[in-house]
Amino acid sequence: TDHGSYPEWSPDGKKIAFCSEKSGNWEIYVIDADGSNQVNLTNNPAHDMDPTWSPDGQKIAFDSDRDGNKEIYVMNADGSSAVNLTNNPASDRDPDWCCHALLVEEPLFKIIFKILLIVALIVISVIIIFSRHRTNSKS
């Protein structure tokens, strides 16, 4: 497994998914736990990275720039039927599974925007409360 990284054991412990750039770009491979039967699952010119097995071992989620920016994909464990799950202009990466659901890391700018929105709503609420209190205290 020359240049291999990001190893991820399958839930049954029989296989390992990993990334390698030995072909000139990052691809996702699966290999048996004993080191035999190495298979390139993605085999395309994009950079495919960060594989993670579904809890039942039937799917592998990963990130790829095959659509021009990092997106989250999920494919069957044999590499077939890759589907773009995020498909947006943000850079999505580092997928993970929880129970039987796929978790996608939210880009930092979205988190900051949500925090700023909450703060703005709190400030507006405080202004409304004080303006009502001020109006009521004059009468």
N, C-alpha and C positions, 0 to 999 in steps of 0.2 A: 504494500500500500504506500508507494512513494508519494511524498507530499500530502499525506492524508491528515485530516483534522476534523474537528467537531464530531467525534464518534458518538453513536447513540445505539444502545442495545435494544433489540426488539423485546417486547413484553415477555415472550416465552424464553428469552435468553439464547435462542438458536442462531440469530443473525445480528449483524452490526451494520447500521447505515452510517456513512461518513462522506466527507467532501474530499476531493482531490483536484489539484490543478495540473496533474501530469499530462493532460491532453492539451494544455495551453490556456485553458480557462477552467473555472470551477464547475465541477460536475458532482452529482450525487451517485454514490455507489452503495451496493449492499454486498456483504461478504458473509459466508458462514462463520460461526464462532471459531471453528478450527483453522480458519485462514483460507479455505478453499472456496471455489465458485464465486469469484468476484465478478459482479455485473454492474455496468454503467446504466443507471436507470434513466437519466435525463438526456445525455448525449445530444446536446445542441450548442450553438455558439454563445448562448447567454451564460451568465454566472449564476449557477444554482447552488444554494448554500443552506446551512442550518437545518438539516433534516431532523424531524422528530416523529416518532411512531405514534399512531393512535393507540389507545389503551387495549383494543382488541387485536392489534397488529395487522389489520387489514389495509390501513392507509398510512401514508407518510406526508406530512406537511413540510413545506420548505419555503424559503424566499428566493426570488429570482428577478433579474432585471430584463427578462425576455420581452417585456412590453415597453421598455425604455426607462423605467424606474423600478425600484424595489417593490414587489408585490408579494402577497402570500398566496401560495398554491397548495393544493392537496392532490395527491395522485394515489392510485392503487399501489400496494406494496411491490408489485412487479414492474412499476414505472409507467403503466398505462393510464390513460384518461386523466391527464393533468388538467386541473381547472383553476383559473384565477379567482380567488375569493374576494380580494379587496378592490382591485380595479379602480383606483383613484389617483389623483396627482401627488398624493403624499408618499413618502418613502416608508413602506411597511416592511418590517423584518422581525426575526426571532419569534416564530410561532411557537406555541406550546399547547398541550392538551390538558384539560381539567375534566375529570370524569369522562364523559364521551363528547365533550364540546371542545372546539378549537378556540384558544385564546389568541388574540392578536394585540401586540403592543401598540398602544395609541401614540401617535407622534406627539412630541413635546409641545409643539405649537397649539395643538388641539386642547391639551390639558391646561396650558396657560390661558387660552381663550375662555375655557369653561370657568376657571378660577376668577378671571377678571369679570366675567358675566355675573357670577354669584356676588362678588364684591359690589358691582354696580347696582344690582338689585337690592342688596342690603342698604347701601347708601340712599337710594331712592326711597326705600321704605322708611328709613329714619327721617329723611326730609319731610315726607308726608305726615308722619306721626307728629313731628315737632310743629309743622305748620298748622295742623289741626289743633294741637294743644294750645298754641299761641292764639289762634282765632277764638277758641273756647274760653280762654282766660280773660279776654278783653270784654266779653259780655257779662 
